[in-house]
């Protein structure tokens, strides 16, 4: 099983656990409507906002590259989910040998994100307009300009996949989950664990999250 297949398998499992297998019909077990496209364009907007695009404010600030990468991994969750829903996960396999460009061209990145936002809004408004393949193409174009290959994407995805699984199993839906761990957001903690243990398995990453969370809940 290649890395893209592994990510799709894990995403399908996460969706089953979070929403029930009925999610493939477009609703959750709680009868809530699912919009993966809305998830995409909301995360895209957050990624765009991490660039210094405001001509009237903080004009010398650099883009928040770390947060941009985090938002892109969140977007990838939703891209995979929609691809699974329409039974088209194989399309992403064309990017298994993605060659990172690493040139950090801000204009290309922002325009590509804006195009992704436009396509996802269009598909959200009109269910007969399914732009997931175009969005997938744009996604891999964007990450290539951020010097991210499939192996790096996989590592980043594993962090968020296990964190999202952990959140769901610790009260995320009912609001009891604590996202700030001793003054540090759980995203940051999860990525620090991966950075310190680059070959860590998903299950061991989950165990480390659980161990850390058990200490902050007592405070």
N, C-alpha and C positions, 0 to 999 in steps of 0.2 A: 504494500500500500504506500503510495507516494505521499509527500507532505500535504499536497492540496486535498487529496482524498481523506487524509487523516483529519484535516480541519473541517471538512464537510461532515464527516462522521460525528465529530465532537459537537458541531453546531446542531446537527439533527438531534442528538441526545439531549443537549441543553434545552432545545425547544420542546421536546417531548416532556422533559421533567418540569419545565416552567409553565407550559401552557396545556399539557395533555396532547396526545397524538391527534386530537381534533384540530390542532393548529393548521394542519394542511388544508383545511376547508376555509380558513380565513377568520376563525374565531378561537378564543381560548376556552378552556373547560368552565370558566366563569361566564361564558357567553359575551366576552368583550371582543369587539372587532379589532383585527390586527391590520396595521398598515406598515409594512416594511419600508415602503417608499417614503412615508412620512418620517420614519426613523432615519433614513438616509439623509433627507434634506435638512433635518434638524441638526444632525451631527456635522454635515457639511458646513452649515452656517456657523457652527462653533469653531470649525477648523479655519474658516475664512477670517473669523474675528480674531484669530491668533496671529494674523499678519498685521503689520502696522499700516493699515489702509486709510486711517483717518488723517486727512491733510491738516486738520485743525488741532491735533492733540498728539503730544509725545512723538514729534516727527523724527526723532533720532533713534527711537526704540527699534531693536531687532525683532524679527518674528520669533514667536515662542515655538521653536522647532520641536521641543519635547512634547508639548501639548498637541501640536499638529499631528505628530505621529500617533499619539494616543487616540485622537479623534478618528484617524484613518482606520485604526484597528476596530473601533466601534462600528464604523461604516461597513467594514468587511463582514462583520457579523450579520448585518442586515442584507448585504448583497448575497451572501451565501443562503440566507433564509429564504429570500425570494426565489433564488435559483432552484433550491430544493422544492419549494412550493409548486413551481411550474415544471418540475422534473427535468431540469436542464443543468445539472451540476458539472457535466463533462466539459462545458464550454471553457471554464477557467483553466483547464489543463494545458491549453496552448501557451500559458505563461510559466510553465514549470522551469524553463530555462531563461527566465527573465534576466536581462543584463542591466544592472543599475548604471545610471548615467552620473549620478552624484554631482550635478552641476548647480543644484539649488536655484534654478531660475525662477524667481518670484513671480514674474509675469505669467509664465507658462503654468505654474502651480495654481495661481489664483484664477486664471481664466478657465483652466480645466475643472477646478472645483465649482466655479459658477455654472459651467455647462452641465456638470453632474447634478447640481441643484435644480437647474431648469428641467432636465430630463426626468428627475424623480418627482418633481411637482406635477409635471404633465401626466405621468403614469398614476400618481395619486388621485388626480382629478378625474381621469378617464381610465377606468379599469381595462378597457380594450386596447390601451396604448401601453405595451409592455416594453420598456426601454432597458431592461436589465443587462442585456449583452453590451449595449453602448456604454452603460455605466460601468460594467466590468472592465471594458477596454480603458476607459478613462482612469479608473482606479489604479490599474497596473502602470499606466503612463505616469500617474502622479507619484506612486511609491518609487518608481525607477529614478525619478528626479530627486528623491530623498535618500538615495543610496541604499534602498531596501530591496533585497532579493527575496526569493520565496522562503529560504531557510530562516532569514531574519524575521520575515512576516510570521512564519510559523511560531517562532519563539515568543514574539510579541502577542500573537493570538492566544497561545497557551496560557499566558499570564492572565489575559482578560477573560478567557473562557473559564478558567478555574476560579477566578475571582467572582465572575457572574454566577457560577454554580454555587459558590460559597455564600454569596449574598442571598440567593433565592432560598437556600436551606437554613438561613439565619434571620428570617423575618423581613426581607426586603419589601415584599408585597404588602405586609400589614403595617409597615413603618417602624418596626421595632429595631431594625438593624442600625448599628452605629457605624457611619461611614468615616468618621474622623477618629483615627487611632492615635491617642495621646498627642494630638496636635498635628498629625500627619494623615493626609488622605489615603484611604486604602489602596488606591491605584499606585501611589508612590511606594508604599510598603511592598506590594506585590512585585513591582518591577525591581526593587532593590533585592528581593529574594532571588529573582532570576539572574540578576547581574552577579550576585555572589555565588550562584550555583548554575552556571550556564548549561549544564547537561542534565538538570533536574527533570524528573518525569512529572507528568501532570498530577498523578496521585500524591507524590511526595511534596509537590508545591502546595497542594490542597492541605496536606497535613501541617505544613509550616504556617499557612494562613490560619488554620484552626488553632494551633498552639499560640500564635501571637495574639489572636483575638480573645482567647480565654484569659489572657493576662490583662488586657485593657478593659474588659467588661467588669473586672473586680474593682476598678478604680472609681 
